[in-house]
Amino acid sequence: MAGGMNSRHAYGVPIGVRAGMDEAPDARPWETPPAVPVTTVQPRTRHVLVEIAGAWIEALALELRHAGDSWDVHTAYVLPGAGLVDEWAPISRIRPLHSRRALPWRA
């Protein structure tokens, strides 16, 4: 059977666009925004390492936003004695959890 909604030529086209309706720019937050460098944390990366006072702590990435000329990552992590910390950190302080760059013995 040829053609139809599931045809190969329409692969990757949002359903709303196929129906003639434009999508909001943030309708697919799991896709990479165009200006995010490929080597950094992507919106689909959830478990990350965040640098706090020179130490790398495991955190959960909640959001990614463009602030001025840089990107910020909304993170949540637990510090002993302080409890849950919820903050926006610059992307320069964030590394993917399973990254060779994040491992000190592979620097």
C-alpha positions in Angstrom: 0.0 0.0 0.0 1.5 3.3 -1.0 1.0 6.8 0.3 -1.0 7.8 3.3 -0.1 9.3 6.6 2.6 6.6 7.3 4.4 6.9 4.0 8.2 7.2 4.0 8.3 10.7 2.5 6.5 12.1 5.6 9.0 10.6 8.1 10.0 13.1 10.7 7.3 15.7 9.7 5.2 16.7 12.7 1.6 15.5 12.5 0.3 19.1 12.9 2.4 20.3 10.0 1.0 17.4 7.9 -2.5 18.6 8.7 -1.6 22.1 7.8 -1.3 23.5 11.3 2.0 25.1 12.5 3.5 23.9 15.8 4.6 26.1 18.6 8.5 26.4 18.6 8.6 24.6 22.0 6.1 21.9 21.1 8.9 19.3 21.0 11.2 20.1 24.0 13.1 16.8 23.6 14.5 17.9 20.3 17.8 19.8 20.3 17.4 23.5 20.0 19.4 24.8 17.0 22.0 26.8 18.9 23.0 24.2 21.5 26.5 22.9 20.8 26.3 19.1 20.1 29.1 18.3 22.6 27.3 19.7 25.6 24.2 18.6 27.5 21.2 18.1 25.3 17.5 18.5 26.4 17.1 14.7 26.4 20.0 14.2 28.8 18.5 13.8 32.3 21.2 12.6 34.5 24.2 15.0 34.6 27.2 16.0 36.7 27.2 19.5 38.1 30.4 21.2 39.4 29.9 22.5 42.9 33.0 24.0 44.6 35.4 22.0 42.5 33.6 18.7 43.0 31.3 16.9 40.5 28.0 16.0 42.0 25.3 13.8 40.3 22.2 15.9 39.5 19.0 15.8 37.5 18.6 18.2 34.6 15.1 19.6 34.5 15.1 22.3 31.8 17.4 24.0 29.3 17.0 27.7 28.6 18.8 30.3 26.5 19.9 33.3 28.7 21.7 36.0 26.8 24.7 34.6 25.0 24.8 31.3 26.9 22.7 28.3 27.9 21.6 27.5 31.4 20.5 24.2 32.8 17.9 23.9 35.6 19.3 21.2 37.9 18.2 19.5 41.1 20.6 17.7 43.4 21.1 16.7 47.0 23.8 18.1 49.2 24.6 16.4 52.6 23.4 18.7 55.3 21.7 21.1 52.9 19.0 18.8 51.4 17.6 19.3 48.0 19.1 22.1 45.9 17.2 23.5 42.9 19.2 25.9 40.8 20.0 27.2 37.3 23.6 26.5 36.4 25.5 27.7 33.4 26.1 24.9 30.9 29.9 25.3 31.4 29.4 23.7 34.9 27.4 20.7 33.5 28.6 17.5 32.0 26.7 14.4 30.9 26.8 11.7 33.5 28.2 9.1 31.1 30.8 11.2 29.4 34.5 10.6 29.1 35.0 14.3 29.7 33.3 13.9 33.1 35.7 11.2 34.4 38.8 12.7 36.0 41.1 9.8 35.1 40.3 10.2 31.4 40.9 14.0 31.1 
